[in-house]
Amino acid sequence: MSLTIKNRKKAVKQAVANEKLEGLKVSVEARKIADNYITGKVSAKSAAAKIRARYGNL
């Protein structure tokens, strides 16, 4: 596993943990977007835009 994938996976893991701490649950759709980011299929900017488009700015 490349360093980039490890870093991305760590960032997603931290984001999911933050959501849980706030009492929120990460949807299946959001997880799919995050998985595409981890594997490099989409950039962080694109993943964030997709999340915002789906759920709005919280």
CHARMM-style PDB file with segment names, atoms N, HN, CA, C and O in Angstrom:
ATOM      1  N   MET     1       0.854  -1.180   0.000  1.00  0.00      PROA
ATOM      2  CA  MET     1       0.000   0.000   0.000  1.00  0.00      PROA
ATOM      3  C   MET     1       0.892   1.232   0.000  1.00  0.00      PROA
ATOM      4  O   MET     1       1.832   1.339   0.788  1.00  0.00      PROA
ATOM      5  N   SER     2       0.583   2.156  -0.894  1.00  0.00      PROA
ATOM      6  HN  SER     2      -0.180   2.069  -1.535  1.00  0.00      PROA
ATOM      7  CA  SER     2       1.412   3.352  -1.012  1.00  0.00      PROA
ATOM      8  C   SER     2       1.175   4.293   0.160  1.00  0.00      PROA
ATOM      9  O   SER     2       0.162   4.208   0.854  1.00  0.00      PROA
ATOM     10  N   LEU     3       2.121   5.178   0.359  1.00  0.00      PROA
ATOM     11  HN  LEU     3       2.944   5.247  -0.205  1.00  0.00      PROA
ATOM     12  CA  LEU     3       2.033   6.160   1.436  1.00  0.00      PROA
ATOM     13  C   LEU     3       0.820   7.061   1.245  1.00  0.00      PROA
ATOM     14  O   LEU     3       0.153   7.427   2.213  1.00  0.00      PROA
ATOM     15  N   THR     4       0.537   7.416  -0.003  1.00  0.00      PROA
ATOM     16  HN  THR     4       1.079   7.119  -0.789  1.00  0.00      PROA
ATOM     17  CA  THR     4      -0.615   8.271  -0.285  1.00  0.00      PROA
ATOM     18  C   THR     4      -1.909   7.591   0.148  1.00  0.00      PROA
ATOM     19  O   THR     4      -2.752   8.219   0.789  1.00  0.00      PROA
ATOM     20  N   ILE     5      -2.071   6.331  -0.191  1.00  0.00      PROA
ATOM     21  HN  ILE     5      -1.385   5.821  -0.711  1.00  0.00      PROA
ATOM     22  CA  ILE     5      -3.280   5.600   0.200  1.00  0.00      PROA
ATOM     23  C   ILE     5      -3.357   5.488   1.719  1.00  0.00      PROA
ATOM     24  O   ILE     5      -4.433   5.641   2.297  1.00  0.00      PROA
ATOM     25  N   LYS     6      -2.240   5.226   2.360  1.00  0.00      PROA
ATOM     26  HN  LYS     6      -1.366   5.102   1.891  1.00  0.00      PROA
ATOM     27  CA  LYS     6      -2.230   5.145   3.825  1.00  0.00      PROA
ATOM     28  C   LYS     6      -2.648   6.481   4.430  1.00  0.00      PROA
ATOM     29  O   LYS     6      -3.441   6.517   5.372  1.00  0.00      PROA
ATOM     30  N   ASN     7      -2.123   7.567   3.897  1.00  0.00      PROA
ATOM     31  HN  ASN     7      -1.480   7.538   3.133  1.00  0.00      PROA
ATOM     32  CA  ASN     7      -2.472   8.894   4.415  1.00  0.00      PROA
ATOM     33  C   ASN     7      -3.944   9.209   4.196  1.00  0.00      PROA
ATOM     34  O   ASN     7      -4.608   9.758   5.075  1.00  0.00      PROA
ATOM     35  N   ARG     8      -4.444   8.861   3.032  1.00  0.00      PROA
ATOM     36  HN  ARG     8      -3.904   8.415   2.318  1.00  0.00      PROA
ATOM     37  CA  ARG     8      -5.855   9.110   2.735  1.00  0.00      PROA
ATOM     38  C   ARG     8      -6.744   8.266   3.638  1.00  0.00      PROA
ATOM     39  O   ARG     8      -7.753   8.751   4.151  1.00  0.00      PROA
ATOM     40  N   LYS     9      -6.372   7.008   3.831  1.00  0.00      PROA
ATOM     41  HN  LYS     9      -5.553   6.614   3.415  1.00  0.00      PROA
ATOM     42  CA  LYS     9      -7.156   6.126   4.692  1.00  0.00      PROA
ATOM     43  C   LYS     9      -7.181   6.668   6.123  1.00  0.00      PROA
ATOM     44  O   LYS     9      -8.217   6.635   6.787  1.00  0.00      PROA
ATOM     45  N   LYS    10      -6.047   7.159   6.585  1.00  0.00      PROA
ATOM     46  HN  LYS    10      -5.205   7.186   6.045  1.00  0.00      PROA
ATOM     47  CA  LYS    10      -5.972   7.729   7.928  1.00  0.00      PROA
ATOM     48  C   LYS    10      -6.858   8.971   8.052  1.00  0.00      PROA
ATOM     49  O   LYS    10      -7.540   9.153   9.061  1.00  0.00      PROA
ATOM     50  N   ALA    11      -6.845   9.819   7.025  1.00  0.00      PROA
ATOM     51  HN  ALA    11      -6.291   9.670   6.206  1.00  0.00      PROA
ATOM     52  CA  ALA    11      -7.665  11.034   7.039  1.00  0.00      PROA
ATOM     53  C   ALA    11      -9.149  10.684   7.084  1.00  0.00      PROA
ATOM     54  O   ALA    11      -9.913  11.302   7.826  1.00  0.00      PROA
ATOM     55  N   VAL    12      -9.557   9.691   6.291  1.00  0.00      PROA
ATOM     56  HN  VAL    12      -8.937   9.189   5.688  1.00  0.00      PROA
ATOM     57  CA  VAL    12     -10.963   9.271   6.283  1.00  0.00      PROA
ATOM     58  C   VAL    12     -11.340   8.662   7.627  1.00  0.00      PROA
ATOM     59  O   VAL    12     -12.421   8.927   8.153  1.00  0.00      PROA
ATOM     60  N   LYS    13     -10.458   7.853   8.176  1.00  0.00      PROA
ATOM     61  HN  LYS    13      -9.580   7.637   7.749  1.00  0.00      PROA
ATOM     62  CA  LYS    13     -10.725   7.240   9.480  1.00  0.00      PROA
ATOM     63  C   LYS    13     -10.933   8.321  10.553  1.00  0.00      PROA
ATOM     64  O   LYS    13     -11.828   8.204  11.390  1.00  0.00      PROA
ATOM     65  N   GLN    14     -10.114   9.357  10.521  1.00  0.00      PROA
ATOM     66  HN  GLN    14      -9.387   9.452   9.841  1.00  0.00      PROA
ATOM     67  CA  GLN    14     -10.253  10.449  11.480  1.00  0.00      PROA
ATOM     68  C   GLN    14     -11.558  11.212  11.265  1.00  0.00      PROA
ATOM     69  O   GLN    14     -12.217  11.602  12.229  1.00  0.00      PROA
ATOM     70  N   ALA    15     -11.930  11.425  10.008  1.00  0.00      PROA
ATOM     71  HN  ALA    15     -11.395  11.108   9.225  1.00  0.00      PROA
ATOM     72  CA  ALA    15     -13.181  12.136   9.705  1.00  0.00      PROA
ATOM     73  C   ALA    15     -14.387  11.337  10.194  1.00  0.00      PROA
ATOM     74  O   ALA    15     -15.324  11.904  10.756  1.00  0.00      PROA
ATOM     75  N   VAL    16     -14.364  10.033   9.982  1.00  0.00      PROA
ATOM     76  HN  VAL    16     -13.603   9.572   9.525  1.00  0.00      PROA
ATOM     77  CA  VAL    16     -15.458   9.174  10.436  1.00  0.00      PROA
ATOM     78  C   VAL    16     -15.525   9.192  11.961  1.00  0.00      PROA
ATOM     79  O   VAL    16     -16.614   9.251  12.532  1.00  0.00      PROA
ATOM     80  N   ALA    17     -14.380   9.141  12.619  1.00  0.00      PROA
ATOM     81  HN  ALA    17     -13.495   9.093  12.155  1.00  0.00      PROA
ATOM     82  CA  ALA    17     -14.356   9.194  14.091  1.00  0.00      PROA
ATOM     83  C   ALA    17     -14.930  10.514  14.590  1.00  0.00      PROA
ATOM     84  O   ALA    17     -15.657  10.536  15.583  1.00  0.00      PROA
ATOM     85  N   ASN    18     -14.614  11.610  13.914  1.00  0.00      PROA
ATOM     86  HN  ASN    18     -14.024  11.592  13.107  1.00  0.00      PROA
ATOM     87  CA  ASN    18     -15.168  12.915  14.304  1.00  0.00      PROA
ATOM     88  C   ASN    18     -16.685  12.927  14.169  1.00  0.00      PROA
ATOM     89  O   ASN    18     -17.386  13.460  15.028  1.00  0.00      PROA
ATOM     90  N   GLU    19     -17.183  12.341  13.097  1.00  0.00      PROA
ATOM     91  HN  GLU    19     -16.613  11.908  12.399  1.00  0.00      PROA
ATOM     92  CA  GLU    19     -18.632  12.267  12.902  1.00  0.00      PROA
ATOM     93  C   GLU    19     -19.281  11.488  14.044  1.00  0.00      PROA
ATOM     94  O   GLU    19     -20.313  11.899  14.574  1.00  0.00      PROA
ATOM     95  N   LYS    20     -18.674  10.369  14.420  1.00  0.00      PROA
ATOM     96  HN  LYS    20     -17.835  10.035  13.990  1.00  0.00      PROA
ATOM     97  CA  LYS    20     -19.209   9.550  15.512  1.00  0.00      PROA
ATOM     98  C   LYS    20     -19.196  10.314  16.827  1.00  0.00      PROA
ATOM     99  O   LYS    20     -20.144  10.228  17.607  1.00  0.00      PROA
ATOM    100  N   LEU    21     -18.123  11.060  17.076  1.00  0.00      PROA
ATOM    101  HN  LEU    21     -17.353  11.130  16.442  1.00  0.00      PROA
ATOM    102  CA  LEU    21     -18.043  11.852  18.303  1.00  0.00      PROA
ATOM    103  C   LEU    21     -19.155  12.885  18.376  1.00  0.00      PROA
ATOM    104  O   LEU    21     -19.611  13.243  19.462  1.00  0.00      PROA
ATOM    105  N   GLU    22     -19.590  13.363  17.215  1.00  0.00      PROA
ATOM    106  HN  GLU    22     -19.219  13.072  16.333  1.00  0.00      PROA
ATOM    107  CA  GLU    22     -20.652  14.364  17.160  1.00  0.00      PROA
ATOM    108  C   GLU    22     -22.033  13.719  17.138  1.00  0.00      PROA
ATOM    109  O   GLU    22     -23.046  14.409  17.023  1.00  0.00      PROA
ATOM    110  N   GLY    23     -22.067  12.396  17.249  1.00  0.00      PROA
ATOM    111  HN  GLY    23     -21.244  11.836  17.343  1.00  0.00      PROA
ATOM    112  CA  GLY    23     -23.341  11.689  17.280  1.00  0.00      PROA
ATOM    113  C   GLY    23     -23.949  11.451  15.920  1.00  0.00      PROA
ATOM    114  O   GLY    23     -25.141  11.165  15.807  1.00  0.00      PROA
ATOM    115  N   LEU    24     -23.139  11.566  14.888  1.00  0.00      PROA
ATOM    116  HN  LEU    24     -22.170  11.799  14.979  1.00  0.00      PROA
ATOM    117  CA  LEU    24     -23.627  11.381  13.525  1.00  0.00      PROA
ATOM    118  C   LEU    24     -23.180  10.033  12.976  1.00  0.00      PROA
ATOM    119  O   LEU    24     -22.248   9.418  13.494  1.00  0.00      PROA
ATOM    120  N   LYS    25     -23.843   9.589  11.938  1.00  0.00      PROA
ATOM    121  HN  LYS    25     -24.600  10.089  11.518  1.00  0.00      PROA
ATOM    122  CA  LYS    25     -23.496   8.328  11.298  1.00  0.00      PROA
ATOM    123  C   LYS    25     -23.144   8.607   9.837  1.00  0.00      PROA
ATOM    124  O   LYS    25     -23.843   9.359   9.157  1.00  0.00      PROA
ATOM    125  N   VAL    26     -22.082   8.011   9.372  1.00  0.00      PROA
ATOM    126  HN  VAL    26     -21.515   7.400   9.925  1.00  0.00      PROA
ATOM    127  CA  VAL    26     -21.643   8.184   7.983  1.00  0.00      PROA
ATOM    128  C   VAL    26     -22.483   7.249   7.114  1.00  0.00      PROA
ATOM    129  O   VAL    26     -22.546   6.045   7.361  1.00  0.00      PROA
ATOM    130  N   SER    27     -23.124   7.820   6.095  1.00  0.00      PROA
ATOM    131  HN  SER    27     -23.073   8.798   5.895  1.00  0.00      PROA
ATOM    132  CA  SER    27     -23.993   7.031   5.221  1.00  0.00      PROA
ATOM    133  C   SER    27     -23.173   6.122   4.299  1.00  0.00      PROA
ATOM    134  O   SER    27     -21.970   6.308   4.116  1.00  0.00      PROA
ATOM    135  N   VAL    28     -23.848   5.165   3.745  1.00  0.00      PROA
ATOM    136  HN  VAL    28     -24.826   5.014   3.895  1.00  0.00      PROA
ATOM    137  CA  VAL    28     -23.220   4.255   2.786  1.00  0.00      PROA
ATOM    138  C   VAL    28     -22.714   5.052   1.577  1.00  0.00      PROA
ATOM    139  O   VAL    28     -21.620   4.801   1.072  1.00  0.00      PROA
ATOM    140  N   GLU    29     -23.518   6.009   1.125  1.00  0.00      PROA
ATOM    141  HN  GLU    29     -24.407   6.213   1.536  1.00  0.00      PROA
ATOM    142  CA  GLU    29     -23.138   6.818  -0.026  1.00  0.00      PROA
ATOM    143  C   GLU    29     -21.885   7.647   0.255  1.00  0.00      PROA
ATOM    144  O   GLU    29     -20.991   7.742  -0.586  1.00  0.00      PROA
ATOM    145  N   ALA    30     -21.831   8.243   1.445  1.00  0.00      PROA
ATOM    146  HN  ALA    30     -22.557   8.166   2.128  1.00  0.00      PROA
ATOM    147  CA  ALA    30     -20.658   9.034   1.827  1.00  0.00      PROA
ATOM    148  C   ALA    30     -19.431   8.143   1.949  1.00  0.00      PROA
ATOM    149  O   ALA    30     -18.324   8.552   1.601  1.00  0.00      PROA
ATOM    150  N   ARG    31     -19.625   6.940   2.438  1.00  0.00      PROA
ATOM    151  HN  ARG    31     -20.525   6.608   2.720  1.00  0.00      PROA
ATOM    152  CA  ARG    31     -18.512   6.002   2.571  1.00  0.00      PROA
ATOM    153  C   ARG    31     -17.970   5.608   1.189  1.00  0.00      PROA
ATOM    154  O   ARG    31     -16.761   5.451   1.013  1.00  0.00      PROA
ATOM    155  N   LYS    32     -18.871   5.450   0.218  1.00  0.00      PROA
ATOM    156  HN  LYS    32     -19.852   5.578   0.362  1.00  0.00      PROA
ATOM    157  CA  LYS    32     -18.434   5.122  -1.147  1.00  0.00      PROA
ATOM    158  C   LYS    32     -17.596   6.256  -1.731  1.00  0.00      PROA
ATOM    159  O   LYS    32     -16.585   6.015  -2.390  1.00  0.00      PROA
ATOM    160  N   ILE    33     -18.024   7.488  -1.484  1.00  0.00      PROA
ATOM    161  HN  ILE    33     -18.845   7.684  -0.948  1.00  0.00      PROA
ATOM    162  CA  ILE    33     -17.255   8.649  -1.946  1.00  0.00      PROA
ATOM    163  C   ILE    33     -15.882   8.651  -1.282  1.00  0.00      PROA
ATOM    164  O   ILE    33     -14.869   8.902  -1.935  1.00  0.00      PROA
ATOM    165  N   ALA    34     -15.857   8.371   0.016  1.00  0.00      PROA
ATOM    166  HN  ALA    34     -16.680   8.167   0.545  1.00  0.00      PROA
ATOM    167  CA  ALA    34     -14.592   8.335   0.757  1.00  0.00      PROA
ATOM    168  C   ALA    34     -13.690   7.224   0.235  1.00  0.00      PROA
ATOM    169  O   ALA    34     -12.480   7.413   0.111  1.00  0.00      PROA
ATOM    170  N   ASP    35     -14.268   6.074  -0.068  1.00  0.00      PROA
ATOM    171  HN  ASP    35     -15.251   5.921   0.033  1.00  0.00      PROA
ATOM    172  CA  ASP    35     -13.466   4.967  -0.610  1.00  0.00      PROA
ATOM    173  C   ASP    35     -12.859   5.332  -1.966  1.00  0.00      PROA
ATOM    174  O   ASP    35     -11.724   4.960  -2.263  1.00  0.00      PROA
ATOM    175  N   ASN    36     -13.617   6.059  -2.781  1.00  0.00      PROA
ATOM    176  HN  ASN    36     -14.539   6.361  -2.539  1.00  0.00      PROA
ATOM    177  CA  ASN    36     -13.076   6.516  -4.064  1.00  0.00      PROA
ATOM    178  C   ASN    36     -11.934   7.504  -3.857  1.00  0.00      PROA
ATOM    179  O   ASN    36     -10.982   7.528  -4.636  1.00  0.00      PROA
ATOM    180  N   TYR    37     -12.028   8.314  -2.816  1.00  0.00      PROA
ATOM    181  HN  TYR    37     -12.802   8.294  -2.183  1.00  0.00      PROA
ATOM    182  CA  TYR    37     -10.933   9.227  -2.485  1.00  0.00      PROA
ATOM    183  C   TYR    37      -9.702   8.432  -2.026  1.00  0.00      PROA
ATOM    184  O   TYR    37      -8.584   8.709  -2.459  1.00  0.00      PROA
ATOM    185  N   ILE    38      -9.912   7.461  -1.164  1.00  0.00      PROA
ATOM    186  HN  ILE    38     -10.821   7.236  -0.812  1.00  0.00      PROA
ATOM    187  CA  ILE    38      -8.790   6.658  -0.654  1.00  0.00      PROA
ATOM    188  C   ILE    38      -8.019   6.011  -1.801  1.00  0.00      PROA
ATOM    189  O   ILE    38      -6.788   6.012  -1.809  1.00  0.00      PROA
ATOM    190  N   THR    39      -8.745   5.465  -2.760  1.00  0.00      PROA
ATOM    191  HN  THR    39      -9.745   5.464  -2.754  1.00  0.00      PROA
ATOM    192  CA  THR    39      -8.085   4.763  -3.872  1.00  0.00      PROA
ATOM    193  C   THR    39      -7.571   5.696  -4.958  1.00  0.00      PROA
ATOM    194  O   THR    39      -6.925   5.249  -5.906  1.00  0.00      PROA
ATOM    195  N   GLY    40      -7.854   6.996  -4.826  1.00  0.00      PROA
ATOM    196  HN  GLY    40      -8.379   7.359  -4.056  1.00  0.00      PROA
ATOM    197  CA  GLY    40      -7.338   7.957  -5.784  1.00  0.00      PROA
ATOM    198  C   GLY    40      -8.214   8.155  -7.003  1.00  0.00      PROA
ATOM    199  O   GLY    40      -7.797   8.790  -7.972  1.00  0.00      PROA
ATOM    200  N   LYS    41      -9.438   7.612  -6.966  1.00  0.00      PROA
ATOM    201  HN  LYS    41      -9.777   7.096  -6.179  1.00  0.00      PROA
ATOM    202  CA  LYS    41     -10.344   7.777  -8.098  1.00  0.00      PROA
ATOM    203  C   LYS    41     -10.891   9.197  -8.175  1.00  0.00      PROA
ATOM    204  O   LYS    41     -11.240   9.674  -9.255  1.00  0.00      PROA
ATOM    205  N   VAL    42     -10.967   9.871  -7.032  1.00  0.00      PROA
ATOM    206  HN  VAL    42     -10.684   9.484  -6.154  1.00  0.00      PROA
ATOM    207  CA  VAL    42     -11.378  11.279  -6.983  1.00  0.00      PROA
ATOM    208  C   VAL    42     -10.435  12.030  -6.050  1.00  0.00      PROA
ATOM    209  O   VAL    42      -9.854  11.445  -5.136  1.00  0.00      PROA
ATOM    210  N   SER    43     -10.291  13.318  -6.287  1.00  0.00      PROA
ATOM    211  HN  SER    43     -10.762  13.794  -7.029  1.00  0.00      PROA
ATOM    212  CA  SER    43      -9.453  14.149  -5.428  1.00  0.00      PROA
ATOM    213  C   SER    43     -10.213  14.506  -4.150  1.00  0.00      PROA
ATOM    214  O   SER    43     -11.421  14.290  -4.056  1.00  0.00      PROA
ATOM    215  N   ALA    44      -9.504  15.046  -3.186  1.00  0.00      PROA
ATOM    216  HN  ALA    44      -8.523  15.221  -3.263  1.00  0.00      PROA
ATOM    217  CA  ALA    44     -10.141  15.496  -1.949  1.00  0.00      PROA
ATOM    218  C   ALA    44     -11.153  16.591  -2.259  1.00  0.00      PROA
ATOM    219  O   ALA    44     -12.244  16.615  -1.689  1.00  0.00      PROA
ATOM    220  N   LYS    45     -10.793  17.485  -3.151  1.00  0.00      PROA
ATOM    221  HN  LYS    45      -9.907  17.465  -3.614  1.00  0.00      PROA
ATOM    222  CA  LYS    45     -11.687  18.584  -3.526  1.00  0.00      PROA
ATOM    223  C   LYS    45     -12.965  18.047  -4.165  1.00  0.00      PROA
ATOM    224  O   LYS    45     -14.062  18.506  -3.849  1.00  0.00      PROA
ATOM    225  N   SER    46     -12.821  17.087  -5.053  1.00  0.00      PROA
ATOM    226  HN  SER    46     -11.929  16.714  -5.310  1.00  0.00      PROA
ATOM    227  CA  SER    46     -13.974  16.491  -5.716  1.00  0.00      PROA
ATOM    228  C   SER    46     -14.836  15.709  -4.727  1.00  0.00      PROA
ATOM    229  O   SER    46     -16.063  15.796  -4.776  1.00  0.00      PROA
ATOM    230  N   ALA    47     -14.214  14.957  -3.843  1.00  0.00      PROA
ATOM    231  HN  ALA    47     -13.218  14.887  -3.804  1.00  0.00      PROA
ATOM    232  CA  ALA    47     -14.960  14.198  -2.836  1.00  0.00      PROA
ATOM    233  C   ALA    47     -15.749  15.141  -1.937  1.00  0.00      PROA
ATOM    234  O   ALA    47     -16.917  14.890  -1.644  1.00  0.00      PROA
ATOM    235  N   ALA    48     -15.118  16.219  -1.504  1.00  0.00      PROA
ATOM    236  HN  ALA    48     -14.168  16.423  -1.742  1.00  0.00      PROA
ATOM    237  CA  ALA    48     -15.799  17.195  -0.645  1.00  0.00      PROA
ATOM    238  C   ALA    48     -16.971  17.834  -1.382  1.00  0.00      PROA
ATOM    239  O   ALA    48     -18.034  18.048  -0.798  1.00  0.00      PROA
ATOM    240  N   ALA    49     -16.780  18.138  -2.656  1.00  0.00      PROA
ATOM    241  HN  ALA    49     -15.916  17.965  -3.130  1.00  0.00      PROA
ATOM    242  CA  ALA    49     -17.855  18.741  -3.456  1.00  0.00      PROA
ATOM    243  C   ALA    49     -19.035  17.777  -3.594  1.00  0.00      PROA
ATOM    244  O   ALA    49     -20.192  18.192  -3.530  1.00  0.00      PROA
ATOM    245  N   LYS    50     -18.738  16.494  -3.782  1.00  0.00      PROA
ATOM    246  HN  LYS    50     -17.798  16.156  -3.834  1.00  0.00      PROA
ATOM    247  CA  LYS    50     -19.801  15.492  -3.899  1.00  0.00      PROA
ATOM    248  C   LYS    50     -20.566  15.359  -2.586  1.00  0.00      PROA
ATOM    249  O   LYS    50     -21.791  15.237  -2.589  1.00  0.00      PROA
ATOM    250  N   ILE    51     -19.852  15.383  -1.473  1.00  0.00      PROA
ATOM    251  HN  ILE    51     -18.857  15.482  -1.471  1.00  0.00      PROA
ATOM    252  CA  ILE    51     -20.510  15.306  -0.162  1.00  0.00      PROA
ATOM    253  C   ILE    51     -21.388  16.536   0.058  1.00  0.00      PROA
ATOM    254  O   ILE    51     -22.533  16.418   0.495  1.00  0.00      PROA
ATOM    255  N   ARG    52     -20.846  17.717  -0.246  1.00  0.00      PROA
ATOM    256  HN  ARG    52     -19.916  17.812  -0.601  1.00  0.00      PROA
ATOM    257  CA  ARG    52     -21.625  18.957  -0.077  1.00  0.00      PROA
ATOM    258  C   ARG    52     -22.855  18.976  -0.986  1.00  0.00      PROA
ATOM    259  O   ARG    52     -23.927  19.421  -0.573  1.00  0.00      PROA
ATOM    260  N   ALA    53     -22.705  18.502  -2.207  1.00  0.00      PROA
ATOM    261  HN  ALA    53     -21.835  18.141  -2.543  1.00  0.00      PROA
ATOM    262  CA  ALA    53     -23.829  18.476  -3.140  1.00  0.00      PROA
ATOM    263  C   ALA    53     -24.930  17.551  -2.638  1.00  0.00      PROA
ATOM    264  O   ALA    53     -26.116  17.828  -2.817  1.00  0.00      PROA
ATOM    265  N   ARG    54     -24.534  16.469  -2.019  1.00  0.00      PROA
ATOM    266  HN  ARG    54     -23.571  16.245  -1.873  1.00  0.00      PROA
ATOM    267  CA  ARG    54     -25.508  15.491  -1.541  1.00  0.00      PROA
ATOM    268  C   ARG    54     -26.150  15.909  -0.218  1.00  0.00      PROA
ATOM    269  O   ARG    54     -27.355  15.744  -0.027  1.00  0.00      PROA
ATOM    270  N   TYR    55     -25.336  16.451   0.693  1.00  0.00      PROA
ATOM    271  HN  TYR    55     -24.357  16.585   0.538  1.00  0.00      PROA
ATOM    272  CA  TYR    55     -25.816  16.723   2.059  1.00  0.00      PROA
ATOM    273  C   TYR    55     -25.827  18.194   2.440  1.00  0.00      PROA
ATOM    274  O   TYR    55     -26.358  18.548   3.493  1.00  0.00      PROA
ATOM    275  N   GLY    56     -25.265  19.044   1.625  1.00  0.00      PROA
ATOM    276  HN  GLY    56     -24.834  18.756   0.770  1.00  0.00      PROA
ATOM    277  CA  GLY    56     -25.210  20.463   1.940  1.00  0.00      PROA
ATOM    278  C   GLY    56     -24.063  20.782   2.890  1.00  0.00      PROA
ATOM    279  O   GLY    56     -23.372  19.883   3.368  1.00  0.00      PROA
ATOM    280  N   ASN    57     -23.868  22.058   3.155  1.00  0.00      PROA
ATOM    281  HN  ASN    57     -24.430  22.788   2.766  1.00  0.00      PROA
ATOM    282  CA  ASN    57     -22.845  22.502   4.103  1.00  0.00      PROA
ATOM    283  C   ASN    57     -23.433  22.415   5.499  1.00  0.00      PROA
ATOM    284  O   ASN    57     -24.451  23.042   5.788  1.00  0.00      PROA
ATOM    285  N   LEU    58     -22.814  21.662   6.341  1.00  0.00      PROA
ATOM    286  HN  LEU    58     -21.986  21.152   6.107  1.00  0.00      PROA
ATOM    287  CA  LEU    58     -23.321  21.527   7.710  1.00  0.00      PROA
ATOM    288  C   LEU    58     -22.561  22.398   8.657  1.00  0.00      PROA
ATOM    289  OT1 LEU    58     -22.853  22.412   9.853  1.00  0.00      PROA
TER     290      LEU     58
END
